Structure formats: C-alpha cells, structure tokens
Amino acid sequence: MKLAIYAITVNGAKQAQRLKRALPYADVFVSEVGINECEFAQPLAFPLSGFVEEKFSQYDGHIFVFASGIVSRVIAPLLGDKRTDPAVVCLDEQAKFAISLLSGHRGGANELTERVAYIVKATPVVTTASDVSESVSVDMLGAPFGWYLDPQTENAITPVSAAVVNEQPVAIIQQAGEKGWWKYDKRMPAHLICHDSLDAFNADDYQGAILISDEKRIEIGKWHNKLVLWHPKSIVLGIGCDRNTPVSVLKAGLESFSDEFNISLESVYGLASIDLKADETGIIELAEENQWPYQTYAPQVLDNVKGIEKPSDYVKKVTGSCSVAEAAALKLSNTEKLIVAKWAFKQDGFNMTLACCRRAFSEPLAWQNRKNWLGKNKHGSHGRHGMTDQPGEAQHQATPVKVNAYGNEVVEGYQCKPKHPDLNRPMLYHRHHILVCEGGRCAKAGSKNLGHELRGLLKEMGLASGSKRIKVSRTMCAGACRNRSTMVIYQRDASEAAAVNNALWLRNIETLSETQWRELFQALANDKPITQVLDSDYFAPIAAPSGDEQ
C-alpha cells in the first residue's frame, strides 16, 4: 500500500515522524513551520487543496495529521467512486484519535486506522456498521485471501450490506476457498445462515446472499440484485504443452477449458508442470500476466503422486513420469482427487494438456461451530429466532424439553444438570475420559465451549453412550498454558485390554478440524493408537520423573 503522510503544524510534524519510523516506505509532506521536526520530510506547499489534488490519485492511502474539517473540505472535490477512491485517515496533532474518514472497506482505511492508532497509541475511530457491530463485511469478505469480487454483482453490495447491518436474513453459501473468513471470537449473528449449496435456500425468504464459488456460470435466478459473488483462489491447473507453444494458444486452451468445465479463471491459484517445462516461455508469460505462481516438479516426484487417472506409457518414456498435467495439479493442490482429468487441446499445430484440482481447506471445529448452519440450531430455541429447518418459516410451537443422557429433565440454561438428581445413581459407564482445559489463556486460543461441541459430535457419532462411550469433562486451568489448548485422555479397563491411549496429553487442540476430531474419536472407539491419526506435533511431551533423568 503506497502511503502519503501530511502535517501542517509543529506537533503534527512530530506525529508524522513517529508514523514514518513505523511506516518507512511512506512519503511524508510537512509545511515549512514543522519541516525540521520530521527527518526525510518533503516540503508541503500551499494552497493545501492544490497540493493534495496533485497527490490524491498517486497513493493508495493518505494520512492527514490535522483537523478532520480541513481534510473534508480539501478532499471533497476529489471524490469519485468508493471502488477507486484511496483510503483517507485523519489523526489529530496530539495523537488522541485516528479516524477512518474515507474508503473504510474497499480502500482499506479501517485497517490503516487501526495500524495508525497502534503506532501512536491513539483511539481508533471506525464508524462502518459491519465493523463496529462485528459482523460480515460484504464487500471485503474475501479480500484478506486474495479472492476476486465479481463486478457483475456490484449492484447487490449495497442492499446485501444493508440487510447484514439491519439484521435481516442473509444466506452465506461457500462452495470452495478458505473457510476462516469469520474472524470474530464469538458466535455469528443469528440472521446469518451458512450452507454449501445455493439450492438449499429459497430466495424469497432472504434479503440477500453471499456466494463463494469457483464456477464460471452460476444460475442466480431469483437472487438477482441481492447476491454478491466472490471467486476464491481454489483452483490449481496442471499444464503440459509442446515446446515453444505460443501464449496465444495457451490462452485459447484455457478459455475453452473454462467454458467446457464451468471453471472460473478468476479462481485459479496457480499453474504446475514438470521440470522439463520450467523454462517454457509461453507458460511463464501466461503465469506472469495473471500473477499466478508457477511450480514445476521432478519426474520421479510426479510419478509417485496418488490420484492419477490417465497414466501414459508414452509420457513416461518421454518425460520420465507417467503423468504431467494430472500429477502436477495433484501435487500442487496437495490433494488426491482430480476435478477434471487430463484434457487435450490443439490449435495452430500446437498441443497442450490441462488437468484441474480444487485446493482443500479445513477449519478448526471451534471456528466452524461459531457459524450458523442451515438446519442446525446454534442460538437456543428455534422459536426465539423465528427459524426452523425450513428457511423462512416461523416456528411457534413450544420449545422441547431438554433432557440429559439419563433421560432426566435438565435445569434451564444447563446442558446436563438434572432438575431432580438421584444422589444414589452411579455414573454412566465410559470407556475413555477426556479432560478438556477451558481455563486461563487456553480460552483465548479457541477452546472456550469446545467441550460442549465435542459432546455434540460424540452424540452424533453414537459414542456418547454404550460400551464405547467417551466422556468429556471441562476443566479450569490445567497448568500447561504453553501448550495452548490442552486435553488429557484416560482409558478404563486397562487390565483387560492394551491401554493404547491411556494418559496421553494433547496440545494445540483448538486447531483440530471436525474431520480430525472424528478420526480421533473413532480411533479411541476401536482401540487404535491415536498416534496413527494425529501428527506428532499434537502430542505434549512429558518430562521424566525427578531423579530418573539421564
């Protein structure tokens, strides 16, 4: 981000100097009265309006260290469109407040304001509704990941943003891409509902939608003018071609491939091929023009990739690998599944092949469960929020009575505390007992309420009761905060069976995805060592007893 900093007073120049030290690549312009207070400053000439007009379009962001009223009058005649206007931040000369004045979202002024405030220890002032309410930012959702905002849905940004901040029903459909776009350490507002299919929603029941998809052609239908489309960088293309194939042929092949398989080229993350093509000028030019990373691999690496669908003895003889396009795509995407197997294209006597994979993304279970999923009640009773499993239909029936594993009615506000406890009833049998730390710094790392989420997952898997029951208990601080979120597993009946998973301490459990938790629980149920399903980084080492150390 190319920045300019302006100051017109002595104190303002001092603040500009502080900013310059933290933002060394910014250009600083200071009036004559304060020029000596700021090293490397350039002269600022009056009238101010003319000076700023000359610089306004040359920078991505402007930081003005003087009154917001002056800034407003100076930049007012220069404003064009929120999609192109630069970010403007106003800082008072005493560094008490940093104000996001213009292009808070699209221009990045909100983030710049936070940065400026941090540098000079000021209070950041951000008035964008979705930011101050800690909700979804429709027009910036994918920006941190490099996603492409489809210009065809620009007109829908304003009404969908209004629906978000006015707490009207908005659908968020994600078919591909990074999943960590919900950045707040709290539950998503109840009016935002997530799913992986647009067809799951009735457009008439929602005031807006955000679609994250790598498809080129999407049937919007009734969502016209109330759907915002983001293309994530989720597609990896494996490519092969004849030596010296012109870039024009490669482009034609890409367009044909995109049309035939309904894949958006805006969602391409990168290209991959064999080392023999590391210097292929056409591919290099294509990658540079689109700012795509281009990675090549040795033949022996590609030959051992899993998931190849169309191996070729001829290709093996010529290149040393049984596959180029397919194997390269699989390797770069770090998956074992092709979306499109080897596809051939020929033009002007030149041949090229393409294969396609989709990058796989997961998210920790704790993050996933902060979102609201269609058909899953995450905010208490359905009736409280006017929601049912069928979107748009209000549910007016009474909230069902909640019972615990014994079948006893529980106290309101609790998950398992019985209203009428039987003090003589024994504890339920459990094969494994997991103690999850939810105290101290662990909670900040994502383990807060994790125990409850794990109980729900065990119930879904059928492991919350019976001979293989896994019991989960939440603890306060376990005294192992350096390991972030921790848990320990204890196994019963060690005398009757090999205690393969007894007294194991795990760390960084806040990063485990739902798939990883399922694999861990299934391993426990089957008496399979969990060391076979989790990386060694998840296991906390335990020191030897005092006096036994070597």
N, C-alpha and C positions, 0 to 999 in steps of 0.2 A: 504494500500500500504506500504510494508516494504521498508524503505529507508536507504541509506548509504550516509554520507557526508564526503568528503575528503579535506584536506588542507595541504599544504607543506611549507607555509610561515607564518610569524607572523601576517601580515594583513589578510591573508587567514583564519587563525585560529580565528581571531576576527569576520569575517563574518560567519564562521561556528558556532560560539557561538550564533550569532543573529538568525541563522536558527534553531538551536537546541531549543531555547526558544519557537519558534512558532511551531516547529515540535518535540515535546518532546519524541516521540517514535522512532525517527530516531537514528541510530548508527553513532557516529562521530569518524573519524580516523584522527589524526593530527601527523605530523612529530615532532621530538624531539625539533626543534627550536621554535615551537609555542605551545607545549603541555600545557604550563602554562596559555595560553590565553583562553583556552576553558575548562570549567568545564565539567566533566564526559567524556572527550575525551579519546579514546583508542589510544595506540601508533600505528603509521603508519611506517612500515618497508620498507626499500629499498632493492633491486631494486623495483621501483614502479610497473613495469609490472607484476612481480610475485605476488605482494601483491594484486593487483586488480584482476588478473586472479583467485585467490582463492576465492574472494568475489563476482565475477561478477554474477554468477547464483544463489546466495543466497538471492538476493534482487530484488524487483520489479522495483526499481528506484535508480539511482546513481546521486549525485550532486557533481561535481568536482569544487573546488574553486581554479582554476589555469588556465593557458593558454589553449585555445582550441586546439592548435597544439600538446601540450603534451598529452592531452586527446585522440586526434585522433590516435596518434601513439600507445598509451597504449591499447586502446580497439580494434584496427583494427584486430588483430589476433583472437579476441574472438567473433567476429560477426558470427551469424549463419543464422537466418531467422527472417524477420520482424514480423512474427506471434508469436515468442517466445523471441526475444531479449528484455532485460529490457529497461526502459526509461533512457536516459542519458541527463543531463542538465549541462551546463558549465557556471560558474559565475566567472567574473574577481575579483581579490582581492580588488579592490576599489568599487565593487558593482555597476558598471555603467551599465553593460549589463548582462542579463541572456539569454542564448542561448539554444534553443531546438536542441540537436545535433543528437539524435538517438531515433527511435520508437516514433515519434511525435504523431501518431494516435493510433495505436494498443497498444503501450506501455504506452500511457498517458503522454509522455514527454511535449507535448504542454500545457496541463493543469498544469503540475507540474512547467513548466517555468513561467506561469502566477502567480502561487502561490509564487514561489521564488522571482520573481520580486516585487510582492506586499509587501512581508516581509521586503526586504532590500531596497525598493524604487528604484529599478533598472528599466531599459528599457527592456521589454521582446522582444526577437528576435525569431520570428516564421516564417519559410520560406515555410511551407506546403501550396501549392497553394490554396486548397479549403478553408483553414482558412484565409489566407491573403485577399482573394477575397470575403470572407463571403458568401460562397456557401455551397452546401451539401457535407458532408464528407461521402462517400460511405461506407467505412469500419468502421465507428464509429457512424453511424446514430442512431442505437438502443442501443448503449452501456449505455447511461445515464438511460435507462429504464430497463436494465437487459435483453434485447432481445437476442436471440440466432442467430448468423450468421451461416447459413447452410454451412458446409465445402464443399459440392458438388458444390457450386458456387464460390469457392475461385478463380478459374482461371479467373473469369469475373471481379474481383475487379479492376485490373489494367486498362483494356480497358474502363470500365464504368467510373472510376475516371478520365481518360484522356478525355473522352467525356464531363464530367462535367466542367473541368477547361478550355477546349478548346471551350466551348460554342456551343457544338453540341447538337442536340435534344436528351433529355433523359426523359423517362417516369417514373413516380413515382406512383406506384399502392398500395393503402392501403386498405386492407380488414378488418383489426382488429388492436387493440392496441392503445396506447396513440397517440394523434394527435399533441402534442406540439414539434415535432422534428425540425420544422423550427424555429430557436431560434433568428433570427435577426429582429430588429425593422425596417424592410423595405420590399419592395416588392420582391418576389422571382425573380431571373433572368428569362428572357423570354423564354430561351431554355429548362427550366424545366417545364414539364406539368404533372399535377396530375389527378388521377381518382380513382374509386374504383373497376374497373374491368380490368383485363388484356386483355380481348377480345375486349375492346374498341379501342385498338391500333393495328396498322399494324406494325409488327416488322421491315419490310423493310424501314420504314420511320424514324426509331430511331437508334441512335448509341449505346444506352444502356438502361437498365431499372433497377429499384429498386422495388422489390416486398415485401410487408409486409403482411404476411399471416399466419394463424394458421392451414392451411391444410397440410396434410402429403404428398399426391401425387398431384403434380401440372404439368399440361401439358405445358412444356416450348416451345416445337415446334421450331419455327424459332428464338427464343430468345437464343438458345444455345450459351454459351460462351460470352454472353453480357447481362446476367441478374443476379443480386445479390439478394439473398433471405434472408430476416430477418423473424424470428419467434418471434412475440411479446408474452408477458405473458398475454394472454387474456382469457384463458380457466379455468373455475372452475369446479371441479368434486365433485359431491355429492356421497358418498360411504357408503354402508352398507354391512355387512357380518356376517356369523356365528361366534360365539365365538371361538377364537383360530384358526382362518383361517390362514394357513401358508403364509408368504410373497411371496413364490413362486407361490401360486395360485393367489394372488392378482396381481402379475406382469403379469402372463399369461392372466388374465382377462383384464388388461389394454392394453396389446398388441392386443388382439382380438378386443377390443372396438375401439382402434385406427385404425386398419385396416378396420373394418366394416363401420365406420362413417367418415373415412378420416380426422382424427383429429391428429395433431402433438403433441406428448407428450412433445416436447420441448417448446410448448406454454402453458403448464399447469402452472397456477399461484398458485393454492393451492387446498387442499382437505377439505371437510366439511362433518360432520356427526352429529349424535345425542349424547347427553351427555353420554348415556349408552356405547358409544364406545370411550370415552375419554381415556381409558386405554387399548384399543385393541392393543396388541403388534405388530401384523402384519402391521396394518395401520401406527402406529408410526414409525416402521422401514422403511416402504416404503417412508413416508414423509421425514424422516431424510436423507435417502440415496439420494433422489432427491432434497433436500433442498427446499421442498415445505412447506409452512405454513399449519398447520392442526388445524382447528377450529371446535368445537362442540357446539351444542345449546340445550337448554332445550326443552322437548317435547311440552310444551304449546306455545313456540315461533315458532317452526316449524309448528304446527297445524294451525296457523293463517297466514301462508305465502300465498301470492297470486301467481297464475300461476301453481299450482299443476295440473297435467294432469291425473295421475293414483293413486288416493287415495285408501286406502285399509282399510277395517274394521278390518281385521286380524292384520295388522300392528298397527292400533290404539289400539287394545286390548292388544297387547304385549308390545308396546313401549310408549303408551300414545299420539302418534301423528299418523295422517292418512298417513303420508309420511316421509321417512327418506332421501333417496338419492336425490329425486327431490326437496324437501323442503330445504334441506341443501345447495344444489347448488344454488337455487334461493336466499336464504338468504345471502350467502357469496358474490355472484356476484352483489347483490343489483339491480336485475332486476326482471321482472315478466314474462319472456319468456324463455322457455327451448329450447335448440338446439336439444338435444336428451333426450327423456323421459326415465323413468325407464327401464333399460336393465339388464337382468339377465344372470349370467354366473355360471357354475358349473364344478368343477374339483376335482377329488380325494375325492368326497363325501362332499365337502365344497361349500356353496353358497355365491355369492356376487352379489350386485346390484350397478349399476352406473347410474348417470344422469349427464347431461352436460349443462352448461350455458356459454355464452360469456359475459365478462365484457363490459359494455357500457362506452365509452369515448366521451366526447364532448370537444369543444374548443371555446373560445370567438369568436364572429363574426369578430372582428378586426384581430385576428390571422388567421382565416380561409381565409379572403379576402386578406391576403398577399401572399397566394399561387395562382398559375395559374391552373385553372381547365379547362379540355378539353371542348372546345365548348364555353368558356366564354372569352371575350376579356378583359384583365386586363392591357394591356400596350399600350393603344392608338389604332391606326388603325391596322387591321389585316395585311394589305399590308405592313406596316412598318416592321413587323417582319416575313413576308413570311409565315403567318399562316392563316388557315381557320378552319371552324368547322370540316373539314375532315383532319386529320393529314397528313402531308407530301405533301399537295397540296398548291402551292403558289397562292396567290390571287393578281391579277394585276389590278383589277378594281379600279376606283377612290373611295376614302373614302366617305361614305354617309354624307350628310349634317346633322348636329346636330341641333335639334330644342328643345325648352323648352315646358312647359306644355300648353302654349297658342298657340303653333304651330309656333312660330317665330324663325327664324334662330338665333343662338347664336354666340357671339364673340369667335373666335378661342382661345382655352385654358381655356374657362369657361364652366360651366355646364348649366347655365340658363340665363346668361346676354344677352339680345336681341341686335342684331345689330341696329335695328331701333325701339327704345322704343316709346310707345304711353303713354305720361305722363298723359292722362285723363282716361286710362283704370283702372278700380278698381282692387284691389287684388282678387285673387281667393278665393272662399269660402273655409273655413276649419272648421271642427268640433272640432278638437283638435290642439293645437300648442305646439310643443316640442322644447325647447331651450337646445341645447347640448353644454356644455362647452368644448372648444378645446384650451384653453389658459393656460399659466403657466405650473405648474407641471403636470396638467392633461394630456397634450400631451405625456409626458414621460410614463404615466400609460397606454397608449394604446388607447386613444380617438382621436388621430390625424386622420383626414379624416373619422371619424366614422359617422358624419352627412351625408356625401355623400353616404356611404354604406347603411345607413338606408333609404335614399330616394330611392335607387335602390330596396331595399327589399319591401318598400311600393308600389312601382310601380308594382312589380311582384305580390303582393297580391291584387292589384286593389283598393288600399286605397290612391292613390296619386291624385285622383280626385273624383268628385261626392259629394253626401250629407254626406258621412262619411269620407271625406278627412282628412288626418293627415298631417299637415305641419311641416317640420323640419327646424329649423334655427340654424346655428352655431354661437356661441358667443366667445368672448375672456374670460378672467378670470372672473369667477362668484363669486370670493371671498370665495370659500368653498373648498380650496385645501386639507384640512384634510380629506375630503370625497373622495379623489382620483377623478376619472372622475364622473362628476355630470350632472344632467339634471333636468328640471322642466317641468311639464305638465300643460297646461291651457286648460280648456274646455269652449266652447262657448254655447250660448243658455241656460245658467244656469237657466233662469227664466221659460223656457218651459219644462225642464226635470231635474230630480235629477242630481246634479253635483257630480257624484260619484267619478270622477277622476280629480277634479279641484285643482290647486295649490299644486300638490304633487311634492316633491323633492326626486329624487332617487340618490343613490351613488353607487360607485364601478361598474358602468355600463360597464366598459371595460371588465368585466369578463362574461357578458351575452353571451350565445351561440345563434346561429341563431334560434334554436327551442324556446328559451326563448323570443327572440325579437318577433317572430311570435305570440306567445301566448299573449304577452303584447299588440301588435297592434290589435289582434283580440278582446281582451277584451275591448279596447277602442272603437272599431267599434261597439261592441254590448252593450255598456254602462254597462259593467260588471266591478265591482271593481277590479283593478289590484292587490289589496292586496290578492286576491284569487289565483293568478297565480305566484306571486313572493314571495320569503321568506322575512320575516320582516327585515333581515339584509340589504336589498337593499333600504330601506326607510330611508332617513335622518331625524332625529328628528328636530323639530323647537322649539326654546325657546319661552316661554310665553312673552307677551308684558311687557315692563318695567313698574313696579308699580303694575302689576297684579300677580306677582309671589307669591306663597304661602310659 
